[in-house]
Amino acid sequence: MPAPAIYRSTDTNAPVLFGLSGSLISLLDAILVNGYGSAFATGIITNDGTAPSDGDTVTVGSITYTFRTSLTAQPAYTVAIGSGGGWTVNLQAAINANGAVGTTFTAGTLANPDVWCSSNVSPMPINARKGGAAGNSIALSRASAGTPHFSVSGATLTGGGGSDTKASVGWTKPFGTFPQAVYRQPAGSRFYLQVDDSGPGAGASREARNFGFESMTAYNVGTGQFPTVAQSASGSVIRKSSTLDNTARPWIAFADDRTLYLFTLSGDVASHYHGFSFGDFYSFIAGDAYKCLIMGGSNEGTSAGTSAFGAIGTMLSGAGQTGHWLARNYSGFGASTIFVKLGDYSLTATTAYMVGTVGFPNSDGGIYFAPLRITDAANAGSSLSGNMYLRGRLRGLMHICHPWTTFVDGDILNGSGAYAGRTFQVIKTLQSSATSSAFGAMETTAWEVSA
């Protein structure tokens, strides 16, 4: 197996993640399916200081927006002219799907699938969502019955081109209409990740909902959903941003053809990453057909929700970690089940977070890691009961058994002993609560693959 690909928001022409609908889809499209690095096409809409007239239109990509003095009984993609320069604010809100429905734009208006708008002040910049020369074909035009009071920079966006310098990990995108999508692993379990980035929950577009499926025939149509809606209406949550705007949020992702990890600095708590993972784990069961997990936040809200991503637990009946789900338990029968991940609890001073107490380096000069093992149970569901079993361990992510203060985010560690020849990157800090000091190590050499 090759080493995992590493993607960063600081890469040249990397996709931008922010608290608006669709930005996560653009990011996942890039790292999982298309790659990135080529230049983004852009355009400009300029106003002469006078509001457009009732019925004037502007076409941006595949969507035509119509300006009206009243939104009553108007179709989707109708934009309120408003007073003064309010129309530019409302147009940006319509393009980004970030505004008061019925006040700034009409119901049914979704985020533009082709572009996003980074400013509501004239001249308004229009940015292609995907890099490359194809962006130079994105339409940009306006139509006015009388005197036009705004202009566009050209018939299409311009400036897109160059080569993608970061290859994707080769997943496919079989279903979904922007800003919703389904992604499928090209190897391993070959299960499906469904992402709803339309802002359906209490946190609106600060977050996205995610579910796994064993098989699918269309968006939200499939079998073997994990978790089920009854188990978690919001699925396993990705937190994008603390704000509903185009403030760029740093992120880093590690992925291969079986497993994805995404860490976002949402701005909720300084220097705290929200973590998310989907894909295969290393199973102790030969031929395990259901060795797939989804792991993220557990609820939605305007403030940062609860996340157990940086937590570890103990092997106790009745346990479960919120936002942590397997397709099925070890038996292969039944439905979705919660799970618990275990590090080396004996070396953490009994705290429930991924931290450690071993002096660094240890007295033998070594760095001590613990695998994050997966526990499920005879009785599957929203909590674990009956006999408890070790099912496997996470691919790539490790528990560091040394104090949180020993490392800084991004440190590269060289393994020793059982981990000799393997390298790891520190991810610090992992959000498990507003005050947690959880952190972990992502392996940057090849991840193990179960039989």
Secondary structure, DSSP 8 states (H G I E B T S, - for coil): ----EEEETTSTT-----SSTTHHHHHHIIIIII-B-SB--EEEEEE-SS---TT-EEEETTEEEEEES--TT--TTEEE--STTHHHHHHHHHHHT-S-BTTTB-TT----SSEEE--SSSSEEEEESS-SGGGGG-BEEEE-SSS--EEES-SB-B--BS---B-----EEEE--TTEEEEE-SSTT--EEEEE-S--STTGGGEEEEEEESEEEETTEEES-BS-TTT-TTBSBEE--SSSS-----EEEEE-SSEEEEEE--SSSTT-BEEEEEEE-EESSTT-TT-EEEE-B----SS---B-TTB-----TT---TTEEESS-TTS-SS-EE-EEE--GGGTTT-SBS---S-SS-TTS---EEEEEEEEEEE-SSS-EEEEEEEEEEEEEEEE-S-GGG--TT-EEE--GGGTT-EEEEEEEE-SSTT--EEEEEE-S------
